[in-house]
Amino acid sequence: MRNTKWFATAAAGALILTAVVVWTTTNTEAFVPAPKVSQIDTFQMTTSAKELPTQTFEDRTFVF
């Protein structure tokens, strides 16, 4: 029982130590922010659209 507790304590300590070392050594300055892209203006796209294809629908139902 004592060996199991000692092993569990050592494993937890090693995990915590590894997490602290990784946390302190990471360099967040290496990440470059994404470039800012312009927004798409959908209203302008719909108002200036020309020569769009049309779709026809034939209603072949009979109403008596």
mmCIF file as Biopython writes it, N, C-alpha, C and O atoms, coordinates in Angstrom:
data_model
#
loop_
_atom_site.group_PDB
_atom_site.id
_atom_site.type_symbol
_atom_site.label_atom_id
_atom_site.label_alt_id
_atom_site.label_comp_id
_atom_site.label_asym_id
_atom_site.label_entity_id
_atom_site.label_seq_id
_atom_site.pdbx_PDB_ins_code
_atom_site.Cartn_x
_atom_site.Cartn_y
_atom_site.Cartn_z
_atom_site.occupancy
_atom_site.B_iso_or_equiv
_atom_site.auth_seq_id
_atom_site.auth_asym_id
_atom_site.pdbx_PDB_model_num
ATOM 1   N N  . MET A ? 1  ? 0.822   -1.194 0.000   1.0 0.0 1  A 1 
ATOM 2   C CA . MET A ? 1  ? 0.000   0.000  0.000   1.0 0.0 1  A 1 
ATOM 3   C C  . MET A ? 1  ? 0.863   1.252  0.000   1.0 0.0 1  A 1 
ATOM 4   O O  . MET A ? 1  ? 0.549   2.222  -0.691  1.0 0.0 1  A 1 
ATOM 5   N N  . ARG A ? 2  ? 1.942   1.241  0.766   1.0 0.0 2  A 1 
ATOM 6   C CA . ARG A ? 2  ? 2.807   2.413  0.807   1.0 0.0 2  A 1 
ATOM 7   C C  . ARG A ? 2  ? 3.493   2.665  -0.524  1.0 0.0 2  A 1 
ATOM 8   O O  . ARG A ? 2  ? 3.674   3.812  -0.933  1.0 0.0 2  A 1 
ATOM 9   N N  . ASN A ? 3  ? 3.878   1.575  -1.204  1.0 0.0 3  A 1 
ATOM 10  C CA . ASN A ? 3  ? 4.535   1.744  -2.494  1.0 0.0 3  A 1 
ATOM 11  C C  . ASN A ? 3  ? 3.582   2.352  -3.522  1.0 0.0 3  A 1 
ATOM 12  O O  . ASN A ? 3  ? 4.003   3.141  -4.369  1.0 0.0 3  A 1 
ATOM 13  N N  . THR A ? 4  ? 2.323   1.996  -3.453  1.0 0.0 4  A 1 
ATOM 14  C CA . THR A ? 4  ? 1.336   2.534  -4.387  1.0 0.0 4  A 1 
ATOM 15  C C  . THR A ? 4  ? 1.127   4.017  -4.140  1.0 0.0 4  A 1 
ATOM 16  O O  . THR A ? 4  ? 1.055   4.793  -5.092  1.0 0.0 4  A 1 
ATOM 17  N N  . LYS A ? 5  ? 1.027   4.427  -2.883  1.0 0.0 5  A 1 
ATOM 18  C CA . LYS A ? 5  ? 0.860   5.844  -2.566  1.0 0.0 5  A 1 
ATOM 19  C C  . LYS A ? 5  ? 2.089   6.630  -2.992  1.0 0.0 5  A 1 
ATOM 20  O O  . LYS A ? 5  ? 1.969   7.733  -3.526  1.0 0.0 5  A 1 
ATOM 21  N N  . TRP A ? 6  ? 3.269   6.071  -2.759  1.0 0.0 6  A 1 
ATOM 22  C CA . TRP A ? 6  ? 4.491   6.774  -3.135  1.0 0.0 6  A 1 
ATOM 23  C C  . TRP A ? 6  ? 4.561   6.924  -4.650  1.0 0.0 6  A 1 
ATOM 24  O O  . TRP A ? 6  ? 4.932   7.985  -5.153  1.0 0.0 6  A 1 
ATOM 25  N N  . PHE A ? 7  ? 4.204   5.860  -5.384  1.0 0.0 7  A 1 
ATOM 26  C CA . PHE A ? 7  ? 4.233   5.916  -6.845  1.0 0.0 7  A 1 
ATOM 27  C C  . PHE A ? 7  ? 3.210   6.930  -7.376  1.0 0.0 7  A 1 
ATOM 28  O O  . PHE A ? 7  ? 3.508   7.682  -8.303  1.0 0.0 7  A 1 
ATOM 29  N N  . ALA A ? 8  ? 2.025   6.951  -6.798  1.0 0.0 8  A 1 
ATOM 30  C CA . ALA A ? 8  ? 0.991   7.894  -7.230  1.0 0.0 8  A 1 
ATOM 31  C C  . ALA A ? 8  ? 1.419   9.325  -6.935  1.0 0.0 8  A 1 
ATOM 32  O O  . ALA A ? 8  ? 1.188   10.219 -7.749  1.0 0.0 8  A 1 
ATOM 33  N N  . THR A ? 9  ? 2.042   9.551  -5.778  1.0 0.0 9  A 1 
ATOM 34  C CA . THR A ? 9  ? 2.514   10.887 -5.431  1.0 0.0 9  A 1 
ATOM 35  C C  . THR A ? 9  ? 3.630   11.324 -6.367  1.0 0.0 9  A 1 
ATOM 36  O O  . THR A ? 9  ? 3.661   12.473 -6.807  1.0 0.0 9  A 1 
ATOM 37  N N  . ALA A ? 10 ? 4.539   10.418 -6.671  1.0 0.0 10 A 1 
ATOM 38  C CA . ALA A ? 10 ? 5.643   10.752 -7.576  1.0 0.0 10 A 1 
ATOM 39  C C  . ALA A ? 10 ? 5.125   11.037 -8.981  1.0 0.0 10 A 1 
ATOM 40  O O  . ALA A ? 10 ? 5.604   11.959 -9.641  1.0 0.0 10 A 1 
ATOM 41  N N  . ALA A ? 11 ? 4.154   10.259 -9.442  1.0 0.0 11 A 1 
ATOM 42  C CA . ALA A ? 11 ? 3.587   10.478 -10.772 1.0 0.0 11 A 1 
ATOM 43  C C  . ALA A ? 11 ? 2.850   11.815 -10.845 1.0 0.0 11 A 1 
ATOM 44  O O  . ALA A ? 11 ? 2.973   12.537 -11.834 1.0 0.0 11 A 1 
ATOM 45  N N  . ALA A ? 12 ? 2.096   12.141 -9.816  1.0 0.0 12 A 1 
ATOM 46  C CA . ALA A ? 12 ? 1.382   13.423 -9.793  1.0 0.0 12 A 1 
ATOM 47  C C  . ALA A ? 12 ? 2.363   14.585 -9.746  1.0 0.0 12 A 1 
ATOM 48  O O  . ALA A ? 12 ? 2.170   15.590 -10.430 1.0 0.0 12 A 1 
ATOM 49  N N  . GLY A ? 13 ? 3.400   14.455 -8.951  1.0 0.0 13 A 1 
ATOM 50  C CA . GLY A ? 13 ? 4.416   15.506 -8.878  1.0 0.0 13 A 1 
ATOM 51  C C  . GLY A ? 13 ? 5.136   15.694 -10.203 1.0 0.0 13 A 1 
ATOM 52  O O  . GLY A ? 13 ? 5.396   16.824 -10.617 1.0 0.0 13 A 1 
ATOM 53  N N  . ALA A ? 14 ? 5.461   14.583 -10.877 1.0 0.0 14 A 1 
ATOM 54  C CA . ALA A ? 14 ? 6.119   14.680 -12.179 1.0 0.0 14 A 1 
ATOM 55  C C  . ALA A ? 14 ? 5.206   15.338 -13.206 1.0 0.0 14 A 1 
ATOM 56  O O  . ALA A ? 14 ? 5.662   16.127 -14.034 1.0 0.0 14 A 1 
ATOM 57  N N  . LEU A ? 15 ? 3.932   15.017 -13.152 1.0 0.0 15 A 1 
ATOM 58  C CA . LEU A ? 15 ? 2.975   15.622 -14.073 1.0 0.0 15 A 1 
ATOM 59  C C  . LEU A ? 15 ? 2.847   17.121 -13.837 1.0 0.0 15 A 1 
ATOM 60  O O  . LEU A ? 15 ? 2.823   17.906 -14.785 1.0 0.0 15 A 1 
ATOM 61  N N  . ILE A ? 16 ? 2.766   17.508 -12.587 1.0 0.0 16 A 1 
ATOM 62  C CA . ILE A ? 16 ? 2.668   18.933 -12.258 1.0 0.0 16 A 1 
ATOM 63  C C  . ILE A ? 16 ? 3.941   19.661 -12.659 1.0 0.0 16 A 1 
ATOM 64  O O  . ILE A ? 16 ? 3.881   20.758 -13.215 1.0 0.0 16 A 1 
ATOM 65  N N  . LEU A ? 17 ? 5.084   19.063 -12.383 1.0 0.0 17 A 1 
ATOM 66  C CA . LEU A ? 17 ? 6.363   19.681 -12.750 1.0 0.0 17 A 1 
ATOM 67  C C  . LEU A ? 17 ? 6.476   19.829 -14.263 1.0 0.0 17 A 1 
ATOM 68  O O  . LEU A ? 17 ? 6.928   20.867 -14.748 1.0 0.0 17 A 1 
ATOM 69  N N  . THR A ? 18 ? 6.076   18.820 -15.007 1.0 0.0 18 A 1 
ATOM 70  C CA . THR A ? 18 ? 6.107   18.897 -16.473 1.0 0.0 18 A 1 
ATOM 71  C C  . THR A ? 18 ? 5.179   19.989 -16.981 1.0 0.0 18 A 1 
ATOM 72  O O  . THR A ? 18 ? 5.538   20.728 -17.898 1.0 0.0 18 A 1 
ATOM 73  N N  . ALA A ? 19 ? 4.001   20.099 -16.403 1.0 0.0 19 A 1 
ATOM 74  C CA . ALA A ? 19 ? 3.057   21.132 -16.830 1.0 0.0 19 A 1 
ATOM 75  C C  . ALA A ? 19 ? 3.602   22.523 -16.553 1.0 0.0 19 A 1 
ATOM 76  O O  . ALA A ? 19 ? 3.445   23.421 -17.380 1.0 0.0 19 A 1 
ATOM 77  N N  . VAL A ? 20 ? 4.241   22.717 -15.402 1.0 0.0 20 A 1 
ATOM 78  C CA . VAL A ? 20 ? 4.806   24.025 -15.069 1.0 0.0 20 A 1 
ATOM 79  C C  . VAL A ? 20 ? 5.948   24.368 -16.012 1.0 0.0 20 A 1 
ATOM 80  O O  . VAL A ? 20 ? 6.059   25.511 -16.455 1.0 0.0 20 A 1 
ATOM 81  N N  . VAL A ? 21 ? 6.799   23.394 -16.326 1.0 0.0 21 A 1 
ATOM 82  C CA . VAL A ? 21 ? 7.929   23.659 -17.227 1.0 0.0 21 A 1 
ATOM 83  C C  . VAL A ? 21 ? 7.427   24.004 -18.629 1.0 0.0 21 A 1 
ATOM 84  O O  . VAL A ? 21 ? 7.936   24.934 -19.255 1.0 0.0 21 A 1 
ATOM 85  N N  . VAL A ? 22 ? 6.449   23.276 -19.118 1.0 0.0 22 A 1 
ATOM 86  C CA . VAL A ? 22 ? 5.914   23.559 -20.449 1.0 0.0 22 A 1 
ATOM 87  C C  . VAL A ? 22 ? 5.230   24.916 -20.466 1.0 0.0 22 A 1 
ATOM 88  O O  . VAL A ? 22 ? 5.359   25.664 -21.436 1.0 0.0 22 A 1 
ATOM 89  N N  . TRP A ? 23 ? 4.511   25.239 -19.412 1.0 0.0 23 A 1 
ATOM 90  C CA . TRP A ? 23 ? 3.799   26.516 -19.350 1.0 0.0 23 A 1 
ATOM 91  C C  . TRP A ? 23 ? 4.764   27.693 -19.323 1.0 0.0 23 A 1 
ATOM 92  O O  . TRP A ? 23 ? 4.499   28.725 -19.940 1.0 0.0 23 A 1 
ATOM 93  N N  . THR A ? 24 ? 5.876   27.551 -18.617 1.0 0.0 24 A 1 
ATOM 94  C CA . THR A ? 24 ? 6.810   28.676 -18.497 1.0 0.0 24 A 1 
ATOM 95  C C  . THR A ? 24 ? 7.721   28.808 -19.707 1.0 0.0 24 A 1 
ATOM 96  O O  . THR A ? 24 ? 8.264   29.889 -19.938 1.0 0.0 24 A 1 
ATOM 97  N N  . THR A ? 25 ? 7.908   27.762 -20.478 1.0 0.0 25 A 1 
ATOM 98  C CA . THR A ? 25 ? 8.834   27.844 -21.608 1.0 0.0 25 A 1 
ATOM 99  C C  . THR A ? 25 ? 8.152   28.082 -22.940 1.0 0.0 25 A 1 
ATOM 100 O O  . THR A ? 25 ? 8.843   28.250 -23.944 1.0 0.0 25 A 1 
ATOM 101 N N  . THR A ? 26 ? 6.829   28.106 -22.998 1.0 0.0 26 A 1 
ATOM 102 C CA . THR A ? 26 ? 6.166   28.352 -24.276 1.0 0.0 26 A 1 
ATOM 103 C C  . THR A ? 26 ? 6.327   29.812 -24.654 1.0 0.0 26 A 1 
ATOM 104 O O  . THR A ? 26 ? 6.292   30.706 -23.809 1.0 0.0 26 A 1 
ATOM 105 N N  . ASN A ? 27 ? 6.503   30.023 -25.933 1.0 0.0 27 A 1 
ATOM 106 C CA . ASN A ? 27 ? 6.698   31.371 -26.442 1.0 0.0 27 A 1 
ATOM 107 C C  . ASN A ? 27 ? 5.476   31.747 -27.264 1.0 0.0 27 A 1 
ATOM 108 O O  . ASN A ? 27 ? 5.300   31.253 -28.378 1.0 0.0 27 A 1 
ATOM 109 N N  . THR A ? 28 ? 4.635   32.614 -26.728 1.0 0.0 28 A 1 
ATOM 110 C CA . THR A ? 28 ? 3.420   33.010 -27.441 1.0 0.0 28 A 1 
ATOM 111 C C  . THR A ? 28 ? 3.700   34.105 -28.450 1.0 0.0 28 A 1 
ATOM 112 O O  . THR A ? 28 ? 2.820   34.429 -29.248 1.0 0.0 28 A 1 
ATOM 113 N N  . GLU A ? 29 ? 4.882   34.684 -28.447 1.0 0.0 29 A 1 
ATOM 114 C CA . GLU A ? 29 ? 5.195   35.732 -29.405 1.0 0.0 29 A 1 
ATOM 115 C C  . GLU A ? 29 ? 5.457   35.162 -30.794 1.0 0.0 29 A 1 
ATOM 116 O O  . GLU A ? 29 ? 5.494   35.920 -31.763 1.0 0.0 29 A 1 
ATOM 117 N N  . ALA A ? 30 ? 5.636   33.870 -30.915 1.0 0.0 30 A 1 
ATOM 118 C CA . ALA A ? 30 ? 5.906   33.256 -32.203 1.0 0.0 30 A 1 
ATOM 119 C C  . ALA A ? 30 ? 4.664   33.216 -33.078 1.0 0.0 30 A 1 
ATOM 120 O O  . ALA A ? 30 ? 4.781   33.082 -34.296 1.0 0.0 30 A 1 
ATOM 121 N N  . PHE A ? 31 ? 3.488   33.327 -32.496 1.0 0.0 31 A 1 
ATOM 122 C CA . PHE A ? 31 ? 2.265   33.283 -33.278 1.0 0.0 31 A 1 
ATOM 123 C C  . PHE A ? 31 ? 2.013   34.634 -33.927 1.0 0.0 31 A 1 
ATOM 124 O O  . PHE A ? 31 ? 2.053   35.674 -33.268 1.0 0.0 31 A 1 
ATOM 125 N N  . VAL A ? 32 ? 1.756   34.603 -35.214 1.0 0.0 32 A 1 
ATOM 126 C CA . VAL A ? 32 ? 1.460   35.826 -35.951 1.0 0.0 32 A 1 
ATOM 127 C C  . VAL A ? 32 ? -0.053  35.948 -36.062 1.0 0.0 32 A 1 
ATOM 128 O O  . VAL A ? 32 ? -0.723  34.994 -36.455 1.0 0.0 32 A 1 
ATOM 129 N N  . PRO A ? 33 ? -0.593  37.103 -35.721 1.0 0.0 33 A 1 
ATOM 130 C CA . PRO A ? 33 ? -2.047  37.240 -35.816 1.0 0.0 33 A 1 
ATOM 131 C C  . PRO A ? 33 ? -2.504  37.154 -37.271 1.0 0.0 33 A 1 
ATOM 132 O O  . PRO A ? 33 ? -1.774  37.528 -38.188 1.0 0.0 33 A 1 
ATOM 133 N N  . ALA A ? 34 ? -3.701  36.665 -37.460 1.0 0.0 34 A 1 
ATOM 134 C CA . ALA A ? 34 ? -4.250  36.522 -38.802 1.0 0.0 34 A 1 
ATOM 135 C C  . ALA A ? 34 ? -4.472  37.901 -39.416 1.0 0.0 34 A 1 
ATOM 136 O O  . ALA A ? 34 ? -4.863  38.834 -38.715 1.0 0.0 34 A 1 
ATOM 137 N N  . PRO A ? 35 ? -4.230  38.036 -40.706 1.0 0.0 35 A 1 
ATOM 138 C CA . PRO A ? 35 ? -4.448  39.335 -41.339 1.0 0.0 35 A 1 
ATOM 139 C C  . PRO A ? 35 ? -5.923  39.696 -41.328 1.0 0.0 35 A 1 
ATOM 140 O O  . PRO A ? 35 ? -6.794  38.834 -41.439 1.0 0.0 35 A 1 
ATOM 141 N N  . LYS A ? 36 ? -6.175  40.956 -41.196 1.0 0.0 36 A 1 
ATOM 142 C CA . LYS A ? 36 ? -7.550  41.431 -41.154 1.0 0.0 36 A 1 
ATOM 143 C C  . LYS A ? 36 ? -8.094  41.491 -42.573 1.0 0.0 36 A 1 
ATOM 144 O O  . LYS A ? 36 ? -7.539  42.177 -43.431 1.0 0.0 36 A 1 
ATOM 145 N N  . VAL A ? 37 ? -9.167  40.780 -42.811 1.0 0.0 37 A 1 
ATOM 146 C CA . VAL A ? 37 ? -9.767  40.749 -44.143 1.0 0.0 37 A 1 
ATOM 147 C C  . VAL A ? 37 ? -11.002 41.623 -44.155 1.0 0.0 37 A 1 
ATOM 148 O O  . VAL A ? 37 ? -11.634 41.854 -43.124 1.0 0.0 37 A 1 
ATOM 149 N N  . SER A ? 38 ? -11.333 42.103 -45.340 1.0 0.0 38 A 1 
ATOM 150 C CA . SER A ? 38 ? -12.493 42.977 -45.439 1.0 0.0 38 A 1 
ATOM 151 C C  . SER A ? 38 ? -13.773 42.151 -45.390 1.0 0.0 38 A 1 
ATOM 152 O O  . SER A ? 38 ? -13.792 40.983 -45.780 1.0 0.0 38 A 1 
ATOM 153 N N  . GLN A ? 39 ? -14.811 42.760 -44.919 1.0 0.0 39 A 1 
ATOM 154 C CA . GLN A ? 39 ? -16.113 42.113 -44.830 1.0 0.0 39 A 1 
ATOM 155 C C  . GLN A ? 39 ? -16.772 42.104 -46.202 1.0 0.0 39 A 1 
ATOM 156 O O  . GLN A ? 39 ? -16.586 43.033 -46.987 1.0 0.0 39 A 1 
ATOM 157 N N  . ILE A ? 40 ? -17.532 41.074 -46.491 1.0 0.0 40 A 1 
ATOM 158 C CA . ILE A ? 40 ? -18.267 40.995 -47.753 1.0 0.0 40 A 1 
ATOM 159 C C  . ILE A ? 40 ? -19.605 41.698 -47.578 1.0 0.0 40 A 1 
ATOM 160 O O  . ILE A ? 40 ? -20.368 41.391 -46.662 1.0 0.0 40 A 1 
ATOM 161 N N  . ASP A ? 41 ? -19.872 42.629 -48.455 1.0 0.0 41 A 1 
ATOM 162 C CA . ASP A ? 41 ? -21.124 43.383 -48.398 1.0 0.0 41 A 1 
ATOM 163 C C  . ASP A ? 41 ? -22.157 42.672 -49.267 1.0 0.0 41 A 1 
ATOM 164 O O  . ASP A ? 41 ? -22.177 42.847 -50.485 1.0 0.0 41 A 1 
ATOM 165 N N  . THR A ? 42 ? -23.014 41.871 -48.637 1.0 0.0 42 A 1 
ATOM 166 C CA . THR A ? 42 ? -23.982 41.083 -49.400 1.0 0.0 42 A 1 
ATOM 167 C C  . THR A ? 42 ? -25.060 41.961 -50.036 1.0 0.0 42 A 1 
ATOM 168 O O  . THR A ? 42 ? -25.566 41.631 -51.108 1.0 0.0 42 A 1 
ATOM 169 N N  . PHE A ? 43 ? -25.414 43.061 -49.396 1.0 0.0 43 A 1 
ATOM 170 C CA . PHE A ? 43 ? -26.423 43.945 -49.976 1.0 0.0 43 A 1 
ATOM 171 C C  . PHE A ? 43 ? -25.917 44.549 -51.279 1.0 0.0 43 A 1 
ATOM 172 O O  . PHE A ? 43 ? -26.664 44.646 -52.253 1.0 0.0 43 A 1 
ATOM 173 N N  . GLN A ? 44 ? -24.675 44.949 -51.299 1.0 0.0 44 A 1 
ATOM 174 C CA . GLN A ? 44 ? -24.088 45.515 -52.509 1.0 0.0 44 A 1 
ATOM 175 C C  . GLN A ? 44 ? -23.990 44.446 -53.596 1.0 0.0 44 A 1 
ATOM 176 O O  . GLN A ? 44 ? -24.179 44.747 -54.774 1.0 0.0 44 A 1 
ATOM 177 N N  . MET A ? 45 ? -23.702 43.228 -53.223 1.0 0.0 45 A 1 
ATOM 178 C CA . MET A ? 45 ? -23.615 42.141 -54.197 1.0 0.0 45 A 1 
ATOM 179 C C  . MET A ? 45 ? -24.972 41.853 -54.834 1.0 0.0 45 A 1 
ATOM 180 O O  . MET A ? 45 ? -25.059 41.631 -56.041 1.0 0.0 45 A 1 
ATOM 181 N N  . THR A ? 46 ? -26.026 41.857 -54.026 1.0 0.0 46 A 1 
ATOM 182 C CA . THR A ? 46 ? -27.346 41.546 -54.571 1.0 0.0 46 A 1 
ATOM 183 C C  . THR A ? 46 ? -27.911 42.690 -55.402 1.0 0.0 46 A 1 
ATOM 184 O O  . THR A ? 46 ? -28.647 42.444 -56.357 1.0 0.0 46 A 1 
ATOM 185 N N  . THR A ? 47 ? -27.594 43.910 -55.070 1.0 0.0 47 A 1 
ATOM 186 C CA . THR A ? 47 ? -28.140 45.034 -55.840 1.0 0.0 47 A 1 
ATOM 187 C C  . THR A ? 47 ? -27.388 45.249 -57.145 1.0 0.0 47 A 1 
ATOM 188 O O  . THR A ? 47 ? -27.963 45.783 -58.093 1.0 0.0 47 A 1 
ATOM 189 N N  . SER A ? 48 ? -26.147 44.859 -57.223 1.0 0.0 48 A 1 
ATOM 190 C CA . SER A ? 48 ? -25.386 45.092 -58.454 1.0 0.0 48 A 1 
ATOM 191 C C  . SER A ? 48 ? -25.283 43.849 -59.331 1.0 0.0 48 A 1 
ATOM 192 O O  . SER A ? 48 ? -24.585 43.882 -60.345 1.0 0.0 48 A 1 
ATOM 193 N N  . ALA A ? 49 ? -25.951 42.762 -58.978 1.0 0.0 49 A 1 
ATOM 194 C CA . ALA A ? 49 ? -25.882 41.538 -59.784 1.0 0.0 49 A 1 
ATOM 195 C C  . ALA A ? 49 ? -26.676 41.718 -61.064 1.0 0.0 49 A 1 
ATOM 196 O O  . ALA A ? 49 ? -27.800 42.220 -61.045 1.0 0.0 49 A 1 
ATOM 197 N N  . LYS A ? 50 ? -26.075 41.301 -62.194 1.0 0.0 50 A 1 
ATOM 198 C CA . LYS A ? 50 ? -26.729 41.441 -63.498 1.0 0.0 50 A 1 
ATOM 199 C C  . LYS A ? 50 ? -26.606 40.137 -64.262 1.0 0.0 50 A 1 
ATOM 200 O O  . LYS A ? 50 ? -25.656 39.375 -64.081 1.0 0.0 50 A 1 
ATOM 201 N N  . GLU A ? 51 ? -27.592 39.893 -65.125 1.0 0.0 51 A 1 
ATOM 202 C CA . GLU A ? 51 ? -27.620 38.737 -66.004 1.0 0.0 51 A 1 
ATOM 203 C C  . GLU A ? 51 ? -27.503 37.420 -65.248 1.0 0.0 51 A 1 
ATOM 204 O O  . GLU A ? 51 ? -26.727 36.536 -65.611 1.0 0.0 51 A 1 
ATOM 205 N N  . LEU A ? 52 ? -28.289 37.317 -64.194 1.0 0.0 52 A 1 
ATOM 206 C CA . LEU A ? 52 ? -28.315 36.077 -63.433 1.0 0.0 52 A 1 
ATOM 207 C C  . LEU A ? 52 ? -29.199 35.059 -64.139 1.0 0.0 52 A 1 
ATOM 208 O O  . LEU A ? 52 ? -30.166 35.452 -64.792 1.0 0.0 52 A 1 
ATOM 209 N N  . PRO A ? 53 ? -28.910 33.780 -64.035 1.0 0.0 53 A 1 
ATOM 210 C CA . PRO A ? 53 ? -29.763 32.780 -64.674 1.0 0.0 53 A 1 
ATOM 211 C C  . PRO A ? 53 ? -31.127 32.720 -63.987 1.0 0.0 53 A 1 
ATOM 212 O O  . PRO A ? 53 ? -31.249 32.929 -62.780 1.0 0.0 53 A 1 
ATOM 213 N N  . THR A ? 54 ? -32.133 32.431 -64.785 1.0 0.0 54 A 1 
ATOM 214 C CA . THR A ? 54 ? -33.481 32.334 -64.236 1.0 0.0 54 A 1 
ATOM 215 C C  . THR A ? 54 ? -33.935 30.887 -64.269 1.0 0.0 54 A 1 
ATOM 216 O O  . THR A ? 54 ? -33.449 30.096 -65.077 1.0 0.0 54 A 1 
ATOM 217 N N  . GLN A ? 55 ? -34.851 30.548 -63.404 1.0 0.0 55 A 1 
ATOM 218 C CA . GLN A ? 55 ? -35.380 29.198 -63.340 1.0 0.0 55 A 1 
ATOM 219 C C  . GLN A ? 55 ? -36.882 29.271 -63.545 1.0 0.0 55 A 1 
ATOM 220 O O  . GLN A ? 55 ? -37.570 30.074 -62.915 1.0 0.0 55 A 1 
ATOM 221 N N  . THR A ? 56 ? -37.377 28.433 -64.423 1.0 0.0 56 A 1 
ATOM 222 C CA . THR A ? 56 ? -38.817 28.399 -64.667 1.0 0.0 56 A 1 
ATOM 223 C C  . THR A ? 56 ? -39.413 27.161 -64.017 1.0 0.0 56 A 1 
ATOM 224 O O  . THR A ? 56 ? -38.753 26.134 -63.860 1.0 0.0 56 A 1 
ATOM 225 N N  . PHE A ? 57 ? -40.660 27.288 -63.650 1.0 0.0 57 A 1 
ATOM 226 C CA . PHE A ? 57 ? -41.371 26.196 -63.003 1.0 0.0 57 A 1 
ATOM 227 C C  . PHE A ? 57 ? -42.711 26.023 -63.688 1.0 0.0 57 A 1 
ATOM 228 O O  . PHE A ? 57 ? -43.508 26.959 -63.747 1.0 0.0 57 A 1 
ATOM 229 N N  . GLU A ? 58 ? -42.963 24.836 -64.204 1.0 0.0 58 A 1 
ATOM 230 C CA . GLU A ? 58 ? -44.236 24.555 -64.855 1.0 0.0 58 A 1 
ATOM 231 C C  . GLU A ? 58 ? -45.159 23.874 -63.854 1.0 0.0 58 A 1 
ATOM 232 O O  . GLU A ? 58 ? -44.864 22.788 -63.355 1.0 0.0 58 A 1 
ATOM 233 N N  . ASP A ? 59 ? -46.259 24.515 -63.574 1.0 0.0 59 A 1 
ATOM 234 C CA . ASP A ? 59 ? -47.235 23.955 -62.650 1.0 0.0 59 A 1 
ATOM 235 C C  . ASP A ? 59 ? -48.171 23.044 -63.435 1.0 0.0 59 A 1 
ATOM 236 O O  . ASP A ? 59 ? -49.022 23.538 -64.175 1.0 0.0 59 A 1 
ATOM 237 N N  . ARG A ? 60 ? -48.038 21.751 -63.296 1.0 0.0 60 A 1 
ATOM 238 C CA . ARG A ? 60 ? -48.834 20.789 -64.056 1.0 0.0 60 A 1 
ATOM 239 C C  . ARG A ? 60 ? -49.893 20.112 -63.184 1.0 0.0 60 A 1 
ATOM 240 O O  . ARG A ? 60 ? -50.292 18.979 -63.450 1.0 0.0 60 A 1 
ATOM 241 N N  . THR A ? 61 ? -50.327 20.788 -62.181 1.0 0.0 61 A 1 
ATOM 242 C CA . THR A ? 61 ? -51.375 20.216 -61.349 1.0 0.0 61 A 1 
ATOM 243 C C  . THR A ? 61 ? -52.732 20.614 -61.896 1.0 0.0 61 A 1 
ATOM 244 O O  . THR A ? 61 ? -52.895 21.705 -62.441 1.0 0.0 61 A 1 
ATOM 245 N N  . PHE A ? 62 ? -53.704 19.729 -61.750 1.0 0.0 62 A 1 
ATOM 246 C CA . PHE A ? 62 ? -55.065 20.002 -62.206 1.0 0.0 62 A 1 
ATOM 247 C C  . PHE A ? 62 ? -55.945 20.340 -61.024 1.0 0.0 62 A 1 
ATOM 248 O O  . PHE A ? 62 ? -55.953 19.632 -60.017 1.0 0.0 62 A 1 
ATOM 249 N N  . VAL A ? 63 ? -56.672 21.406 -61.151 1.0 0.0 63 A 1 
ATOM 250 C CA . VAL A ? 63 ? -57.586 21.802 -60.097 1.0 0.0 63 A 1 
ATOM 251 C C  . VAL A ? 63 ? -58.992 21.684 -60.671 1.0 0.0 63 A 1 
ATOM 252 O O  . VAL A ? 63 ? -59.314 22.369 -61.643 1.0 0.0 63 A 1 
ATOM 253 N N  . PHE A ? 64 ? -59.819 20.849 -60.105 1.0 0.0 64 A 1 
ATOM 254 C CA . PHE A ? 64 ? -61.182 20.645 -60.595 1.0 0.0 64 A 1 
ATOM 255 C C  . PHE A ? 64 ? -62.174 21.347 -59.729 1.0 0.0 64 A 1 
ATOM 256 O O  . PHE A ? 64 ? -63.375 21.286 -59.991 1.0 0.0 64 A 1 
#
